[in-house]
Amino acid sequence: MSALPASGREWHLVARPHGWPKPEDFALREAPLTEPGEGRILVRNLHFSVDPYMRGRMNDVKSYVPPFQLDRPMDGGAVGEVIASGAEGFAVGDHVLHGLGWREYAELDARHATKVDGTIAPLSAYLGVLGMTGMTAYAGLFETASFKEGDAVFVSGAAGAVGSQVGQLAKLRGASRVIGSAGSDEKVKLLTEEYGFDAAFNYKNGPVAEQLKAAAPDGIDVYFDNVGGEHLEAAISRLNIHGRVTICGMIAGYNDTEPTPGPRNMAMVIGKRLRLQGMLVNDHAALRPQFVQDVAGWLASGELKYHETVVEGMENGVDAFLGMLRGENTGKMIVSLTR
């Protein structure tokens, strides 16, 4: 077996951000590598994911996922190649999906790795369209929001990795109308011209409530919320009787230092008998086989389209994360280490 590298770089959180994270809150550090023990594998990461939920993990607060520790490597979704194995069923050269991103090399218990097939889709797709963000879209629409054929669907953050897939899945399953909001005219064009949304608007061009009313004259039945704030208030106003809301993310408030005001029209929830439900993708693991089967089929047929924004180089990992928080990505933001 060829000699293993002596060390690899990894991103550490060195200060807890107050408001918007700054580059100085992070440090790129060298860490020694060891041969994997029994039941463990060493993986050379090829791509890792930067996601909105990671901002919350930078705060030292109790949440559904433990906070990042200071002066320790951060983690998150990654896909890579096994370069040393002490685990049965994992061979050098296998490609795996695992949870130790933000580093060049990951040494982990093989039980926490899943083999992936690069012939079905590019390996980076397992971090997005076939990964956690895709599964979030699938479970959030079909299970949490109880989508049914004929529903009119509104998606905020619609050009992002989750939102773009929600809109397309709704169309594939017979939505009567799909509306998206995004933060630039270019993204709006992408939604209608490539992803097949029936209508889309740039939320920076005017009040969301007015733009949504124009785009959904007959109201909406499902709102998939990635943004919160003004979008959620506007959606409550446009939802029809027995409308359903999947609350997936509230990125508009992630970097606020003061509490975000809630929608001022919550009383409408009563008269309209609305259902607002939060979701975490990990609650829906039982759907995964069906999700992979359905989405792989739609990818193969060309019915489901996706974009990735790829930032090359380990040293640019934090820049990619900060850019994603500012909305600079179209589709999934990926950091690629393949150079």
Secondary structure, 3 states (H helix, E strand, C coil): CCCCCCEEEEEEECCCCCCCCCHHHEEEEEEECCCCCCCEEEEEEEEEECCCHHHHCCCCCCCCCCCCCECCECCECEEEEEEEECCCCCCCCCEEEECECCECEEEEEHHHCEECCCCCCCHHHHHCCCCHHHHHHHHHHHHHCCCCCCCEEEECCCCEHHHHHHHHHHHHCCCCEEEEEECCHHHHHHHHHCCCCCEEEEHHHCCHHHHHHHHCCCCEEEEEECCCHHHHHHHHHHEEEEEEEEECCCHHHCCCCCCCCCCCCCCHHHHCCCEEEECCHHHHHHHHHHHHHHHHHHHHHCCCCCCEEEEECHHHHHHHHHHHHCCCCCEEEEEECCC
